Each structure stands twice: as structure tokens, then as C-alpha cells.
């Protein structure tokens, strides 16, 4: 039994004896004691004040004395207003450490997580809720341009959230929705048809996604030239864009695509294949993958059928021009267009079809859409339209909204071709990692293959950590140079800490580490060791909280705190050269478990940590 469960059981026991009242387990809140106070675990006593008919301070003292008497692992307590801070014995911490290094405690916690999930599933079934998987959609690129910095945040966030949920005991399905149809795709196609002269990625010496992206930029450039005389004649920018001959041609191309014109479909398939090959290469470098890929060219058809059926049933209404709308007055929202007057679909239509397909494929408990915060209203409307249509998955729709990524010199714009290309950024990160690492002289004993691997994992680790350490809801400013600093809250700092620990463990050898487990009994634990142990102890709880909040930032900053606590301890205390063998053994075990937690935590962020640097 974990110490929190043991303490909670005794608290409930005491309340029952003194107040003759049963305590719900949810009322007993134990959390990590704040660093400015003495103690390891803090009990919130406010829920028990009325039960015991005492002040918060008196309630805390009563419970503190009872816990001290009944729980051997608790050696002292402090009362701070309505909070009871409990100190745990050195014996408890040594037992925890030994179990972690041996792996037994993790097995116990895994069983606990599985039991918790089973209880949650049982409760969900009793309430008539789905107990299916969590479907996490991320990436969702358009096939008219390569992936850029914004896509990097999307992919890293989605992949990490899926990994977190899975680590917390949930069944997860990672999906991608490729936006392979629509006016933006037709723009690239039309520019290639007009200006391409049959150019291919092989002939151009470019990745396919980059070549197609070039033609998207060419379209916009040519369109602006056509807009100038219209604007000079008095049209506003929107009107000029709409009336420009090139835009009219693109709209006609979209209509031909939706009617499955053979010539248009052939070009569409060819250019999309170019893009898919480029995307796959970028995803592999980024370290993300998917269990299933959906295509908008398929899902919009199902969405259109659902909309037409709902129109026949009187759920939706049609205007004089033939367009189909959903009235959302009951939700205090404006009406929503679902089919244009010419019968073509909008984004909402394909999202309805996609949701239907996913429900049929997986019957998910939750459908998580990792999409930027500029689409907050869209997903609110999607949920309400699905509810209006009577869909069983309406309540399962969850928009994981995240902020935009900006650079020191401002926002990116796809139309002008000023985006930060994902591949170029990854190249830059690896090159910066090489330069910084060589300047610090950290690769003198490395082979060339080892160097290349190290530069890759440092560069990608810096990129991933810098992005994921920020709360998803916040906008962020990405600074490549700052991200690769070997000091401070960065990926390379944590990676270097892991490599430092692994160096100590290699010097000690596995034989000494195995022997250390049974030979630390007489060691006392100092404040810095206790601080590090306390942080490590709360890793499983932090993982569960990060998964519940869908926030990799919780894990990122937790791992940084662990690395920082280890370095503070390591700066002041020797591990292998400590004269007291029991203390040396304890510190060796402490170092081994710290390395394991850093490795596991960084893996949840998709980050590899090196064995040596």
C-alpha cells in the first residue's frame, strides 16, 4: 500500500472514531509539501473542520497526533493554518529508493493505475458512458505546402499528449486528417498547370511538398498582380481577390474536382503523392507517427450525405440560393453554413463526416482535436452542430486549443512564403547543436557516427523541449539559440544531467550498484537528498495530472526540477568518493533512479537522452 493510501485510511479511521462520520476518499487530499515549508506530504484539513467541530489549527493538530501515533513512516508534523505538513522517515525513503531501483515499486504502481482505470471504467459503464479509447488527432496538414514551425508545435504537442495518455493507462489511437481538397489545393494545382511545364520533384531536386508549396506561393503572387487594376478601379481587397480571373479559374477547378473530372483528378493525385512522400520524411525526422490517416477527400462525402439527410428530416434549413444551414439559436450562436449554394462542402461538413467515421471505427470515449486557438469557435460550433444532429459523439468532442508560435521578427505568412520550414528549422537545430557541443569540447572521444547521432538528439531535444515546456494554451516565442543553451530550463541541460549520471554509474559498475541496494541501511538522508527523493516520489502523480490536463508542460518542467535538484545535490556531495559506504550506496541508488525518471519523463516528450556527452 502506498503511503498516501495508508495515511488516508488512518485519517478516515480517526474521523470515524471521533465524529462518527464516514469520510469519502475524495475528501482526503494529500499533496507534495511546498518547498518553503518543512515536510514531505501535506494534508488539507478544511474538509474535516465541521466534522470535528474544531478550528482548522486544532483539527490539524488532532489529526497530526493521530497519524504520528498510527503511521510508523511519519516522524513529525507541522501545522500551517488549515494544512498539516507530514515528515516521512529515512527508513521510508530508503525503502522507496530500493524498490524503485529494483523495479518492484513501479510494478505496484502500474497495478494501481490499472486498478484505478478499471474502477473508472466501471463507473463510466454505470453512468452509461463510453469506455472506448481516446482518439487524438494532430498534424492535419494541407497538401498545398510543406510543414512549418506551427506544424512542429502541433505535431509535438499531439504526439506527446497521446504518449502521456497511454502512459497513464488509457487506450489511445493517434490519427491524422490530411486536408487534401479545397480551394487552397486547387491554387497549387492551377499554378503548376499554368507555370510548371511538367516540373517534378526529381527534376527540380526538391522534396515534393516543397515543390508544391512553391506553386502555392506563385499562385498568390500572380493573384496579387491581377488584383492591382481591380483595386485601382475602386474594388476593396476582398472583392478584388474574388473577381480576379485567376481566383475564378481556381474556383472552377474546385468544381471540376468535385465532379471528378478525370484530367483534374490525375493531376491532383500526382501532386498529393509528391506531398505525402515529403511529409513522411519530415514526420520521421520529427519522431512522430500515426495509427490511422484520414483524408478530407473521403470524409467530406460522408459529411455531405449526413447534411443532406438532416435537411430532408427538417433538422437543417435551405435558403433561396440552395445553400444549407444549421440554426444554432438554442445555443446562442449564429447559424452555420454546411453546404454552399453550388453544393460544395465547407470545413464543417468534412469535420462532421470525420467525426462520424471515427465514431464508427473506434466508438471513442473522447475525440481530441489538437488545433490552434484561432479555431476555438469552429470546434464549439462543431460540437453544437453534432448535438443538433443527434450524434452520440457530440459530448466526446474535445478541442485541445494551443497558442501560436511566433519568432523574434514576427508572425509567419504562408501566402508570402515567409514561413519557417520545418525541415530547415530541424537542420538549423542540428547544426547549432554541433557548433555548441564542439565549442564546449564534449565530443573529443566520440566516433564520427556517435557525433552525428549526438548532434541529432541534442538539436531535436532542444527543439522539442523548448516548445513543450510552454503551457499549450499560451502563445510562445521560439528562439533557436536560447533553446540549445546547456544551462537553464532547456533540453540540452536535462540531457547533459542524464549523461553526467550515466557516467557516474558506468564508473561504479553494475556489480556495485546491485550491492548498494542492500548496503545503505545506516545512511542518514540530508536536506538536498530529501528534496530530490521527494521530487522523484511524485513522478507517477505528476504523470497522471499531466495526462488529465493534456499538458506535456507539466512533465517538461517536472523533469527540469528533478535535473536541477540533482545538480544541486551533486555539486555539494560526492557519490563514489564518500567515505561512509552506506551514504555512498544511498547516493548511488539515488543517482540511478534520477537517471531513470529523467529518461522516462523525456521519452513522454518524444526526447531521447544520451548515455554520454
BELDA-V593340 format. One record per residue. N is the residue number from 1. RES is the residue in one letter. NEAR is the number of other C-alpha atoms within 12 Angstrom. D_FIRST is the distance of its C-alpha to the first C-alpha in Angstrom with 2 decimals. Layout:
n=N res=RES near=NEAR d_first=D_FIRST
n=N res=RES near=NEAR d_first=D_FIRST
This chain:
n=1 res=X near=14 d_first=0.00
n=2 res=X near=23 d_first=3.84
n=3 res=X near=29 d_first=6.49
n=4 res=X near=29 d_first=8.31
n=5 res=X near=18 d_first=6.41
n=6 res=X near=21 d_first=6.51
n=7 res=X near=34 d_first=10.04
n=8 res=X near=33 d_first=11.01
n=9 res=X near=28 d_first=10.41
n=10 res=X near=28 d_first=12.56
n=11 res=X near=42 d_first=15.04
n=12 res=X near=31 d_first=15.61
n=13 res=X near=24 d_first=16.07
n=14 res=X near=29 d_first=18.59
n=15 res=X near=32 d_first=20.47
n=16 res=X near=18 d_first=20.84
n=17 res=X near=17 d_first=22.27
n=18 res=X near=21 d_first=24.55
n=19 res=X near=20 d_first=25.71
n=20 res=X near=13 d_first=25.14
n=21 res=X near=17 d_first=23.75
n=22 res=X near=20 d_first=20.81
n=23 res=X near=25 d_first=18.95
n=24 res=X near=17 d_first=18.23
n=25 res=X near=19 d_first=14.90
n=26 res=X near=14 d_first=17.32
n=27 res=X near=21 d_first=18.95
n=28 res=X near=30 d_first=16.10
n=29 res=X near=28 d_first=16.73
n=30 res=X near=29 d_first=14.99
n=31 res=X near=29 d_first=16.78
n=32 res=X near=32 d_first=17.93
n=33 res=X near=29 d_first=20.48
n=34 res=X near=21 d_first=24.00
n=35 res=X near=21 d_first=25.61
n=36 res=X near=11 d_first=28.41
n=37 res=X near=20 d_first=26.18
n=38 res=X near=25 d_first=24.31
n=39 res=X near=30 d_first=20.53
n=40 res=X near=40 d_first=17.52
n=41 res=X near=38 d_first=15.95
n=42 res=X near=36 d_first=18.24
n=43 res=X near=39 d_first=17.83
n=44 res=X near=32 d_first=20.75
n=45 res=X near=37 d_first=22.15
n=46 res=X near=26 d_first=25.14
n=47 res=X near=27 d_first=23.73
n=48 res=X near=35 d_first=23.59
n=49 res=X near=25 d_first=27.05
n=50 res=X near=16 d_first=28.99
n=51 res=X near=24 d_first=26.63
n=52 res=X near=27 d_first=26.99
n=53 res=X near=18 d_first=30.58
n=54 res=X near=21 d_first=30.30
n=55 res=X near=21 d_first=30.99
n=56 res=X near=27 d_first=28.26
n=57 res=X near=25 d_first=28.56
n=58 res=X near=25 d_first=28.46
n=59 res=X near=34 d_first=25.49
n=60 res=X near=36 d_first=23.59
n=61 res=X near=29 d_first=24.75
n=62 res=X near=28 d_first=23.79
n=63 res=X near=43 d_first=20.20
n=64 res=X near=37 d_first=20.10
n=65 res=X near=25 d_first=21.39
n=66 res=X near=30 d_first=19.03
n=67 res=X near=35 d_first=15.90
n=68 res=X near=28 d_first=17.64
n=69 res=X near=19 d_first=18.24
n=70 res=X near=20 d_first=14.90
n=71 res=X near=29 d_first=12.33
n=72 res=X near=21 d_first=13.39
n=73 res=X near=28 d_first=12.31
n=74 res=X near=32 d_first=14.73
n=75 res=X near=25 d_first=18.29
n=76 res=X near=27 d_first=20.54
n=77 res=X near=33 d_first=21.17
n=78 res=X near=30 d_first=24.10
n=79 res=X near=31 d_first=25.52
n=80 res=X near=27 d_first=27.31
n=81 res=X near=20 d_first=28.95
n=82 res=X near=25 d_first=26.41
n=83 res=X near=37 d_first=23.51
n=84 res=X near=42 d_first=21.20
n=85 res=X near=39 d_first=20.39
n=86 res=X near=40 d_first=17.64
n=87 res=X near=34 d_first=17.96
n=88 res=X near=35 d_first=15.22
n=89 res=X near=27 d_first=16.27
n=90 res=X near=29 d_first=17.79
n=91 res=X near=23 d_first=15.63
n=92 res=X near=27 d_first=12.48
n=93 res=X near=35 d_first=14.59
n=94 res=X near=38 d_first=15.98
n=95 res=X near=30 d_first=12.80
n=96 res=X near=35 d_first=11.84
n=97 res=X near=40 d_first=15.44
n=98 res=X near=34 d_first=15.76
n=99 res=X near=23 d_first=12.94
n=100 res=X near=31 d_first=14.60
n=101 res=X near=34 d_first=18.01
n=102 res=X near=23 d_first=17.20
n=103 res=X near=19 d_first=15.63
n=104 res=X near=16 d_first=12.55
n=105 res=X near=22 d_first=10.12
n=106 res=X near=24 d_first=12.46
n=107 res=X near=16 d_first=12.31
n=108 res=X near=19 d_first=8.58
n=109 res=X near=29 d_first=9.50
n=110 res=X near=20 d_first=12.62
n=111 res=X near=18 d_first=11.20
n=112 res=X near=22 d_first=9.38
n=113 res=X near=24 d_first=12.86
n=114 res=X near=20 d_first=14.65
n=115 res=X near=16 d_first=12.97
n=116 res=X near=18 d_first=13.77
n=117 res=X near=23 d_first=17.22
n=118 res=X near=17 d_first=17.74
n=119 res=X near=15 d_first=17.14
n=120 res=X near=20 d_first=19.50
n=121 res=X near=23 d_first=21.96
n=122 res=X near=16 d_first=22.00
n=123 res=X near=15 d_first=22.73
n=124 res=X near=16 d_first=25.37
n=125 res=X near=15 d_first=27.01
n=126 res=X near=12 d_first=27.18
n=127 res=X near=11 d_first=28.88
n=128 res=X near=12 d_first=31.20
n=129 res=X near=20 d_first=30.02
n=130 res=X near=25 d_first=30.24
n=131 res=X near=26 d_first=27.18
n=132 res=X near=26 d_first=29.22
n=133 res=X near=27 d_first=28.80
n=134 res=X near=37 d_first=29.42
n=135 res=X near=45 d_first=32.89
n=136 res=X near=49 d_first=33.50
n=137 res=X near=43 d_first=37.18
n=138 res=X near=44 d_first=38.33
n=139 res=X near=41 d_first=41.45
n=140 res=X near=33 d_first=44.00
n=141 res=X near=38 d_first=47.03
n=142 res=X near=35 d_first=50.69
n=143 res=X near=45 d_first=52.85
n=144 res=X near=45 d_first=55.59
n=145 res=X near=44 d_first=54.13
n=146 res=X near=44 d_first=51.71
n=147 res=X near=41 d_first=48.20
n=148 res=X near=35 d_first=48.20
n=149 res=X near=38 d_first=45.96
n=150 res=X near=39 d_first=44.86
n=151 res=X near=39 d_first=43.80
n=152 res=X near=45 d_first=41.80
n=153 res=X near=46 d_first=39.63
n=154 res=X near=41 d_first=39.33
n=155 res=X near=45 d_first=38.37
n=156 res=X near=46 d_first=35.92
n=157 res=X near=47 d_first=34.23
n=158 res=X near=47 d_first=34.13
n=159 res=X near=45 d_first=32.90
n=160 res=X near=48 d_first=30.12
n=161 res=X near=48 d_first=29.00
n=162 res=X near=44 d_first=28.97
n=163 res=X near=40 d_first=26.94
n=164 res=X near=41 d_first=24.39
n=165 res=X near=36 d_first=24.09
n=166 res=X near=29 d_first=23.74
n=167 res=X near=31 d_first=21.02
n=168 res=X near=34 d_first=19.06
n=169 res=X near=29 d_first=19.24
n=170 res=X near=31 d_first=22.63
n=171 res=X near=25 d_first=25.65
n=172 res=X near=35 d_first=28.43
n=173 res=X near=34 d_first=32.18
n=174 res=X near=37 d_first=34.16
n=175 res=X near=35 d_first=37.74
n=176 res=X near=36 d_first=40.93
n=177 res=X near=38 d_first=43.90
n=178 res=X near=34 d_first=47.09
n=179 res=X near=33 d_first=49.77
n=180 res=X near=39 d_first=52.66
n=181 res=X near=41 d_first=55.24
n=182 res=X near=33 d_first=56.96
n=183 res=X near=33 d_first=59.63
n=184 res=X near=31 d_first=57.93
n=185 res=X near=41 d_first=57.98
n=186 res=X near=43 d_first=61.62
n=187 res=X near=42 d_first=62.50
n=188 res=X near=46 d_first=61.50
n=189 res=X near=46 d_first=63.20
n=190 res=X near=39 d_first=66.39
n=191 res=X near=36 d_first=66.60
n=192 res=X near=31 d_first=66.24
n=193 res=X near=28 d_first=68.88
n=194 res=X near=21 d_first=71.25
n=195 res=X near=18 d_first=70.74
n=196 res=X near=24 d_first=68.86
n=197 res=X near=13 d_first=71.70
n=198 res=X near=18 d_first=69.30
n=199 res=X near=23 d_first=67.05
n=200 res=X near=25 d_first=63.91
n=201 res=X near=25 d_first=60.93
n=202 res=X near=13 d_first=62.38
n=203 res=X near=13 d_first=65.77
n=204 res=X near=17 d_first=64.32
n=205 res=X near=12 d_first=61.93
n=206 res=X near=21 d_first=59.05
n=207 res=X near=30 d_first=55.73
n=208 res=X near=34 d_first=56.43
n=209 res=X near=40 d_first=54.32
n=210 res=X near=39 d_first=56.21
n=211 res=X near=36 d_first=59.57
n=212 res=X near=47 d_first=58.85
n=213 res=X near=42 d_first=57.60
n=214 res=X near=37 d_first=60.91
n=215 res=X near=39 d_first=62.80
n=216 res=X near=39 d_first=60.76
n=217 res=X near=32 d_first=61.85
n=218 res=X near=31 d_first=65.42
n=219 res=X near=40 d_first=65.47
n=220 res=X near=30 d_first=64.44
n=221 res=X near=24 d_first=67.01
n=222 res=X near=26 d_first=69.78
n=223 res=X near=31 d_first=68.74
n=224 res=X near=26 d_first=69.09
n=225 res=X near=20 d_first=72.60
n=226 res=X near=23 d_first=73.50
n=227 res=X near=27 d_first=72.15
n=228 res=X near=22 d_first=74.37
n=229 res=X near=19 d_first=77.67
n=230 res=X near=22 d_first=76.01
n=231 res=X near=20 d_first=74.57
n=232 res=X near=13 d_first=77.99
n=233 res=X near=12 d_first=79.51
n=234 res=X near=13 d_first=77.33
n=235 res=X near=17 d_first=74.18
n=236 res=X near=17 d_first=70.80
n=237 res=X near=20 d_first=68.20
n=238 res=X near=16 d_first=66.32
n=239 res=X near=17 d_first=69.59
n=240 res=X near=25 d_first=70.92
n=241 res=X near=29 d_first=67.81
n=242 res=X near=22 d_first=68.09
n=243 res=X near=24 d_first=71.84
n=244 res=X near=28 d_first=71.96
n=245 res=X near=22 d_first=73.29
n=246 res=X near=31 d_first=70.41
n=247 res=X near=32 d_first=67.83
n=248 res=X near=22 d_first=70.00
n=249 res=X near=26 d_first=69.98
n=250 res=X near=34 d_first=66.18
n=251 res=X near=27 d_first=65.88
n=252 res=X near=23 d_first=68.31
n=253 res=X near=33 d_first=66.33
n=254 res=X near=32 d_first=63.21
n=255 res=X near=24 d_first=65.23
n=256 res=X near=24 d_first=66.48
n=257 res=X near=29 d_first=62.93
n=258 res=X near=27 d_first=61.78
n=259 res=X near=17 d_first=64.79
n=260 res=X near=18 d_first=63.80
n=261 res=X near=16 d_first=66.94
n=262 res=X near=14 d_first=66.98
n=263 res=X near=16 d_first=68.18
n=264 res=X near=27 d_first=65.60
n=265 res=X near=25 d_first=62.75
n=266 res=X near=17 d_first=63.79
n=267 res=X near=28 d_first=63.64
n=268 res=X near=35 d_first=60.35
n=269 res=X near=23 d_first=58.67
n=270 res=X near=25 d_first=60.12
n=271 res=X near=42 d_first=59.02
n=272 res=X near=37 d_first=55.51
n=273 res=X near=24 d_first=55.10
n=274 res=X near=30 d_first=56.07
n=275 res=X near=37 d_first=53.42
n=276 res=X near=31 d_first=50.62
n=277 res=X near=24 d_first=51.33
n=278 res=X near=31 d_first=51.11
n=279 res=X near=39 d_first=47.87
n=280 res=X near=26 d_first=46.20
n=281 res=X near=23 d_first=47.18
n=282 res=X near=33 d_first=45.78
n=283 res=X near=30 d_first=42.46
n=284 res=X near=17 d_first=42.07
n=285 res=X near=28 d_first=42.74
n=286 res=X near=40 d_first=40.34
n=287 res=X near=28 d_first=37.55
n=288 res=X near=35 d_first=36.97
n=289 res=X near=30 d_first=37.39
n=290 res=X near=28 d_first=37.38
n=291 res=X near=19 d_first=36.52
n=292 res=X near=21 d_first=39.59
n=293 res=X near=30 d_first=42.66
n=294 res=X near=31 d_first=44.57
n=295 res=X near=29 d_first=48.16
n=296 res=X near=35 d_first=49.78
n=297 res=X near=35 d_first=52.95
n=298 res=X near=27 d_first=51.18
n=299 res=X near=32 d_first=49.03
n=300 res=X near=37 d_first=51.92
n=301 res=X near=30 d_first=53.82
n=302 res=X near=26 d_first=51.11
n=303 res=X near=34 d_first=50.81
n=304 res=X near=34 d_first=54.56
n=305 res=X near=24 d_first=54.60
n=306 res=X near=35 d_first=51.92
n=307 res=X near=42 d_first=53.98
n=308 res=X near=29 d_first=57.20
n=309 res=X near=17 d_first=55.71
n=310 res=X near=26 d_first=54.36
n=311 res=X near=25 d_first=57.85
n=312 res=X near=14 d_first=59.42
n=313 res=X near=14 d_first=57.05
n=314 res=X near=17 d_first=58.05
n=315 res=X near=23 d_first=54.64
n=316 res=X near=28 d_first=56.20
n=317 res=X near=26 d_first=59.73
n=318 res=X near=27 d_first=62.45
n=319 res=X near=18 d_first=64.85
n=320 res=X near=11 d_first=68.56
n=321 res=X near=13 d_first=68.11
n=322 res=X near=18 d_first=65.82
n=323 res=X near=24 d_first=62.53
n=324 res=X near=35 d_first=59.45
n=325 res=X near=33 d_first=57.22
n=326 res=X near=35 d_first=54.18
n=327 res=X near=26 d_first=54.73
n=328 res=X near=25 d_first=51.63
n=329 res=X near=14 d_first=53.16
n=330 res=X near=13 d_first=50.48
n=331 res=X near=18 d_first=47.92
n=332 res=X near=12 d_first=50.35
n=333 res=X near=18 d_first=50.78
n=334 res=X near=18 d_first=54.02
n=335 res=X near=23 d_first=55.09
n=336 res=X near=33 d_first=53.97
n=337 res=X near=31 d_first=56.26
n=338 res=X near=41 d_first=54.99
n=339 res=X near=34 d_first=58.17
n=340 res=X near=24 d_first=61.12
n=341 res=X near=17 d_first=64.68
n=342 res=X near=20 d_first=65.41
n=343 res=X near=26 d_first=62.44
n=344 res=X near=34 d_first=60.29
n=345 res=X near=38 d_first=56.58
n=346 res=X near=33 d_first=54.65
n=347 res=X near=33 d_first=51.14
n=348 res=X near=38 d_first=49.73
n=349 res=X near=39 d_first=51.26
n=350 res=X near=36 d_first=49.55
n=351 res=X near=43 d_first=46.19
n=352 res=X near=42 d_first=46.55
n=353 res=X near=34 d_first=47.33
n=354 res=X near=40 d_first=44.44
n=355 res=X near=45 d_first=41.93
n=356 res=X near=37 d_first=43.46
n=357 res=X near=32 d_first=43.22
n=358 res=X near=37 d_first=39.54
n=359 res=X near=27 d_first=38.73
n=360 res=X near=15 d_first=40.68
n=361 res=X near=18 d_first=39.12
n=362 res=X near=27 d_first=35.41
n=363 res=X near=26 d_first=34.96
n=364 res=X near=33 d_first=32.58
n=365 res=X near=31 d_first=30.20
n=366 res=X near=33 d_first=31.44
n=367 res=X near=39 d_first=34.39
n=368 res=X near=38 d_first=34.04
n=369 res=X near=43 d_first=37.36
n=370 res=X near=45 d_first=37.23
n=371 res=X near=36 d_first=40.64
n=372 res=X near=32 d_first=42.20
n=373 res=X near=24 d_first=42.56
n=374 res=X near=18 d_first=46.27
n=375 res=X near=21 d_first=45.29
n=376 res=X near=21 d_first=43.27
n=377 res=X near=19 d_first=46.02
n=378 res=X near=29 d_first=46.42
n=379 res=X near=32 d_first=42.87
n=380 res=X near=29 d_first=43.05
n=381 res=X near=34 d_first=46.22
n=382 res=X near=42 d_first=44.77
n=383 res=X near=33 d_first=42.01
n=384 res=X near=34 d_first=44.65
n=385 res=X near=42 d_first=47.17
n=386 res=X near=36 d_first=44.59
n=387 res=X near=23 d_first=43.82
n=388 res=X near=30 d_first=47.57
n=389 res=X near=28 d_first=47.98
n=390 res=X near=18 d_first=45.37
n=391 res=X near=25 d_first=43.03
n=392 res=X near=26 d_first=39.54
n=393 res=X near=35 d_first=38.01
n=394 res=X near=31 d_first=39.48
n=395 res=X near=27 d_first=36.23
n=396 res=X near=33 d_first=34.39
n=397 res=X near=37 d_first=36.65
n=398 res=X near=31 d_first=34.94
n=399 res=X near=34 d_first=37.03
n=400 res=X near=33 d_first=35.12
n=401 res=X near=32 d_first=37.91
n=402 res=X near=34 d_first=38.38
n=403 res=X near=28 d_first=41.05
n=404 res=X near=30 d_first=43.99
n=405 res=X near=33 d_first=44.37
n=406 res=X near=24 d_first=47.43
n=407 res=X near=22 d_first=49.19
n=408 res=X near=14 d_first=50.93
n=409 res=X near=13 d_first=54.22
n=410 res=X near=16 d_first=53.15
n=411 res=X near=21 d_first=52.13
n=412 res=X near=21 d_first=52.81
n=413 res=X near=19 d_first=55.31
n=414 res=X near=28 d_first=55.52
n=415 res=X near=24 d_first=59.06
n=416 res=X near=22 d_first=60.49
n=417 res=X near=25 d_first=58.56
n=418 res=X near=19 d_first=56.90
n=419 res=X near=30 d_first=53.31
n=420 res=X near=31 d_first=51.23
n=421 res=X near=28 d_first=50.96
n=422 res=X near=33 d_first=47.47
n=423 res=X near=31 d_first=48.86
n=424 res=X near=21 d_first=51.00
n=425 res=X near=32 d_first=48.10
n=426 res=X near=34 d_first=45.94
n=427 res=X near=23 d_first=48.96
n=428 res=X near=27 d_first=49.36
n=429 res=X near=36 d_first=45.73
n=430 res=X near=32 d_first=45.97
n=431 res=X near=27 d_first=49.37
n=432 res=X near=30 d_first=48.08
n=433 res=X near=39 d_first=45.14
n=434 res=X near=30 d_first=47.73
n=435 res=X near=24 d_first=49.95
n=436 res=X near=26 d_first=47.25
n=437 res=X near=31 d_first=45.61
n=438 res=X near=20 d_first=49.01
n=439 res=X near=13 d_first=50.11
n=440 res=X near=14 d_first=47.08
n=441 res=X near=14 d_first=47.93
n=442 res=X near=23 d_first=44.53
n=443 res=X near=24 d_first=45.88
n=444 res=X near=15 d_first=48.42
n=445 res=X near=13 d_first=46.81
n=446 res=X near=19 d_first=46.00
n=447 res=X near=11 d_first=47.97
n=448 res=X near=13 d_first=49.48
n=449 res=X near=12 d_first=46.97
n=450 res=X near=20 d_first=44.05
n=451 res=X near=27 d_first=45.69
n=452 res=X near=21 d_first=46.11
n=453 res=X near=25 d_first=42.49
n=454 res=X near=36 d_first=41.34
n=455 res=X near=37 d_first=43.69
n=456 res=X near=33 d_first=42.40
n=457 res=X near=41 d_first=38.69
n=458 res=X near=45 d_first=39.48
n=459 res=X near=43 d_first=41.84
n=460 res=X near=46 d_first=39.63
n=461 res=X near=46 d_first=36.54
n=462 res=X near=50 d_first=38.57
n=463 res=X near=42 d_first=39.74
n=464 res=X near=47 d_first=36.43
n=465 res=X near=50 d_first=34.51
n=466 res=X near=44 d_first=37.33
n=467 res=X near=49 d_first=37.36
n=468 res=X near=47 d_first=33.65
n=469 res=X near=37 d_first=32.77
n=470 res=X near=30 d_first=34.85
n=471 res=X near=28 d_first=33.46
n=472 res=X near=36 d_first=34.81
n=473 res=X near=30 d_first=36.63
n=474 res=X near=21 d_first=38.72
n=475 res=X near=23 d_first=41.98
n=476 res=X near=25 d_first=41.94
n=477 res=X near=23 d_first=44.59
n=478 res=X near=33 d_first=44.24
n=479 res=X near=24 d_first=45.74
n=480 res=X near=33 d_first=45.71
n=481 res=X near=25 d_first=46.67
n=482 res=X near=27 d_first=44.03
n=483 res=X near=35 d_first=41.30
n=484 res=X near=40 d_first=42.06
n=485 res=X near=31 d_first=41.97
n=486 res=X near=28 d_first=39.93
n=487 res=X near=20 d_first=38.98
n=488 res=X near=24 d_first=37.12
n=489 res=X near=31 d_first=34.85
n=490 res=X near=40 d_first=36.02
n=491 res=X near=47 d_first=34.91
n=492 res=X near=45 d_first=36.99
n=493 res=X near=36 d_first=35.43
n=494 res=X near=47 d_first=31.92
n=495 res=X near=45 d_first=33.38
n=496 res=X near=39 d_first=35.17
n=497 res=X near=44 d_first=32.05
n=498 res=X near=39 d_first=30.36
n=499 res=X near=31 d_first=33.56
n=500 res=X near=31 d_first=33.72
n=501 res=X near=39 d_first=30.26
n=502 res=X near=30 d_first=31.16
n=503 res=X near=23 d_first=34.36
n=504 res=X near=30 d_first=32.54
n=505 res=X near=32 d_first=30.31
n=506 res=X near=20 d_first=33.46
n=507 res=X near=17 d_first=35.17
n=508 res=X near=25 d_first=32.36
n=509 res=X near=17 d_first=32.15
n=510 res=X near=18 d_first=29.34
n=511 res=X near=14 d_first=30.05
n=512 res=X near=23 d_first=29.45
n=513 res=X near=31 d_first=26.25
n=514 res=X near=21 d_first=24.87
n=515 res=X near=22 d_first=26.02
n=516 res=X near=35 d_first=24.58
n=517 res=X near=34 d_first=20.96
n=518 res=X near=24 d_first=21.61
n=519 res=X near=24 d_first=24.15
n=520 res=X near=30 d_first=22.77
n=521 res=X near=24 d_first=21.54
n=522 res=X near=18 d_first=24.43
n=523 res=X near=25 d_first=24.33
n=524 res=X near=24 d_first=24.11
n=525 res=X near=31 d_first=23.01
n=526 res=X near=19 d_first=25.74
n=527 res=X near=20 d_first=25.73
n=528 res=X near=25 d_first=26.37
n=529 res=X near=38 d_first=23.67
n=530 res=X near=34 d_first=21.18
n=531 res=X near=35 d_first=22.56
n=532 res=X near=38 d_first=22.11
n=533 res=X near=41 d_first=18.55
n=534 res=X near=40 d_first=17.66
n=535 res=X near=38 d_first=19.47
n=536 res=X near=40 d_first=17.85
n=537 res=X near=38 d_first=14.30
n=538 res=X near=31 d_first=15.45
n=539 res=X near=34 d_first=17.02
n=540 res=X near=33 d_first=14.77
n=541 res=X near=28 d_first=15.13
n=542 res=X near=31 d_first=18.79
n=543 res=X near=40 d_first=19.27
n=544 res=X near=31 d_first=18.16
n=545 res=X near=24 d_first=20.41
n=546 res=X near=34 d_first=23.23
n=547 res=X near=31 d_first=23.11
n=548 res=X near=23 d_first=23.21
n=549 res=X near=23 d_first=26.11
n=550 res=X near=39 d_first=27.68
n=551 res=X near=40 d_first=28.30
n=552 res=X near=45 d_first=28.29
n=553 res=X near=37 d_first=29.48
n=554 res=X near=35 d_first=25.97
n=555 res=X near=45 d_first=24.90
n=556 res=X near=45 d_first=28.27
n=557 res=X near=34 d_first=28.20
n=558 res=X near=37 d_first=24.58
n=559 res=X near=44 d_first=25.62
n=560 res=X near=38 d_first=28.74
n=561 res=X near=34 d_first=26.88
n=562 res=X near=43 d_first=24.82
n=563 res=X near=44 d_first=28.13
n=564 res=X near=30 d_first=29.85
n=565 res=X near=31 d_first=27.26
n=566 res=X near=42 d_first=27.52
n=567 res=X near=30 d_first=31.31
n=568 res=X near=19 d_first=31.41
n=569 res=X near=28 d_first=29.37
n=570 res=X near=27 d_first=31.49
n=571 res=X near=15 d_first=34.69
n=572 res=X near=15 d_first=34.11
n=573 res=X near=25 d_first=32.39
n=574 res=X near=24 d_first=33.30
n=575 res=X near=33 d_first=30.80
n=576 res=X near=29 d_first=32.89
n=577 res=X near=18 d_first=35.56
n=578 res=X near=18 d_first=33.46
n=579 res=X near=13 d_first=34.94
n=580 res=X near=20 d_first=31.74
n=581 res=X near=25 d_first=30.18
n=582 res=X near=26 d_first=26.66
n=583 res=X near=29 d_first=26.89
n=584 res=X near=33 d_first=28.49
n=585 res=X near=39 d_first=25.75
n=586 res=X near=45 d_first=23.04
n=587 res=X near=45 d_first=25.22
n=588 res=X near=47 d_first=25.81
n=589 res=X near=43 d_first=22.13
n=590 res=X near=47 d_first=21.88
n=591 res=X near=46 d_first=24.92
n=592 res=X near=42 d_first=23.66
n=593 res=X near=40 d_first=20.48
n=594 res=X near=44 d_first=22.70
n=595 res=X near=38 d_first=25.09
n=596 res=X near=33 d_first=22.50
n=597 res=X near=41 d_first=21.30
n=598 res=X near=44 d_first=25.00
n=599 res=X near=34 d_first=25.93
n=600 res=X near=28 d_first=23.31
n=601 res=X near=42 d_first=24.05
n=602 res=X near=44 d_first=27.78
n=603 res=X near=32 d_first=27.61
n=604 res=X near=43 d_first=26.36
n=605 res=X near=50 d_first=29.65
n=606 res=X near=38 d_first=31.61
n=607 res=X near=41 d_first=32.36
n=608 res=X near=35 d_first=32.75
n=609 res=X near=41 d_first=32.26
n=610 res=X near=33 d_first=34.69
n=611 res=X near=26 d_first=34.14
n=612 res=X near=27 d_first=37.04
n=613 res=X near=35 d_first=39.36
